[in-house]
Amino acid sequence: MDLTKMSEDELLAYCKAHSGEYLAAHHPSTSFATEYSSQFVAASAELVIRYNRNPFGVVDFLHSAFKRAGVRSCRGGPMTKSKVNYLVCNRVSAVIRKRRRSGP
């Protein structure tokens, strides 16, 4: 799926569809080691890139957009500002750096 062709609303719906609990295949089903799906992280990164925001100054923007769209955290709870900050600092910024290195 080409995320660059999606509207903001479509990206938020995609984030919502891929939010919540995601357990990597290498973890047993009884594990509490949930994480954000790669689809969710990629769509979040596209939202940051789309609005040409610095990835470390976008927490309020993403928090507001996720709250409006009903996007949940990786454990299925509310997506708080601190969880958005973690997402941006630990996952989204890495995706953005990788995309910028690989070119347009």
Salt bridges, closest charged atoms under 4 A:
ASP2 OD2 - LYS5 NZ 3.51
GLU8 OE2 - ARG68 NH2 3.07
GLU46 OE2 - ARG50 NH2 3.33
GLU46 OE1 - ARG99 NH2 3.00
ASP60 OD1 - LYS81 NZ 2.94
